[in-house]
Amino acid sequence: MNRYRDWLDQAHDNLRHAEHSVQAGDHAWACFAAHQAGEAALKALHLRWGQVAWGHSLLDLLSTLPDKARPQPALLEKARVLDKYYIPTRYPDAHPAGPASRHYAPDEALQAIGLAREVLAFCENKSLEA
């Protein structure tokens, strides 16, 4: 059974969580949830193309897609930005002092959500080609 649709639905749920986190003022969690939306969308796309993908790096997940599903370099750069939100958004020892939440601002969270939307749209479009 191919669970492509489950992963894509999860990506949408993660994106909604990111949006709710911004509204609640939880900018670090919004950034992390945006990353998670991109990760779930890319894992869905891999499944749609008949591959199983592991790992958490959006850059790696994009780079290992089949040739016909590979993105333009601009999307790789956006994935590189989102990848920076995987660990430091959750761990205080990733920063010089204070909790992780202290180090993320509303504009950064909104940017992360925008980037995740682009990754999700790419995945949905490429899924139609599979």
N, C-alpha and C positions, 0 to 999 in steps of 0.2 A: 504494500500500500504506500503510495506516494503522499506524503503529508505536506506538500508544497503549500496548499491553501491554509493549513493551520499555521505555518510559519509566517505567511503573509498577513493573516489576521492578527497574529501576535505583534508583528511590526506596527500595524495600525494601533493596537492597544498601547504599545510602548510609546508611540508618538503622542497619543492622547494623555498618557501619564506625564510626559515631558511638559505638555501644555498646561496641565493642571498644576504641576510643580512650579512653573513660572508664576501662575496666578497666586499660589500660596507663598511665594517668596523663597522657595527652595531652589535656588539657581544651580547649585552643584548637582542636585538630583535631576534637574531638568537636563543638564548637559549629559549626565550619565544615561538617562532614559533615551535621549536623542541618539546616543551611540548605540544603545540596545535596539532601537528601532531600525537603524541601519544594518546592524548585525543580523537581526531576524529576517529582514527583507532580502539580504544577500544570501542567506542560507536557503530561503525559499527559492530564489532564482537558481541556485545550484541544483536544488532538487528538481526544479522544473526542467532543467537541461540534463537530468539523469545522473547528477553527481551528488556525492555526499561531501559536505565541507565541515571541517572542524577548526576551532580556533576563534579568536576574538578580534583579530586585526582586520578592519574593514579594507585596508590597503591590500592585505594578503588575499582576502576573500574576493576582491575585485580582480586582482592580478591572476588568479587561478581559474577564472571563468573560461569556458570554451572560447576559441578565437571569435566566433560569430557573435558572442555576447559581451566582448570586451568593451570597456568604456573609453571615452576620450580622455586624454591626460588631465583635463580640468577636473573631472570627477575624482580622479586619483588624488589630486591635491585636496579636495574637499574631504575625502576619506582620511587623509593624513591628519587633518585638523580634528575630526571626530575621534580618531584613535587616541588622541591626547586626553580624552575624557573618560577613558575606561578605568584607570586605576586612581589617579590623583583626586577625582571627585569624591572618593569614598574613604580615603585613608589620610589621617592627619599627619603621618610621618612622611608623606609625599611633599610636604610644604615646610618652610623654615620654622613656623610657629602657628599655633591655633588650629582649630578644626578645619576640615576641608571646606566646609560651607562658607567660611570667611573669605575665601579666595576666588569666588565666582560672582559675577555681576549680572544684572538683568540683560544687558545688551549681549553679553557672551552667551547666555542661555538662549536668547532669541536667535542668535546666529546659529547655534548648534541645532536648534529645531529646524531652521531653514535649510541647513545642509542635509539633515536627516530626511526632510521632505524630498529633496532632490535625489538622494540615493533611493528612496522608496519609489519615486516616480520612474527612475531609470529601471529599477527591478520590475515594476509592473509592465512597462513598455517592452522590455526584453522578454518577459514571460509570454507575451502575445506572439513573439516570433518563434518560440520553442516548438 
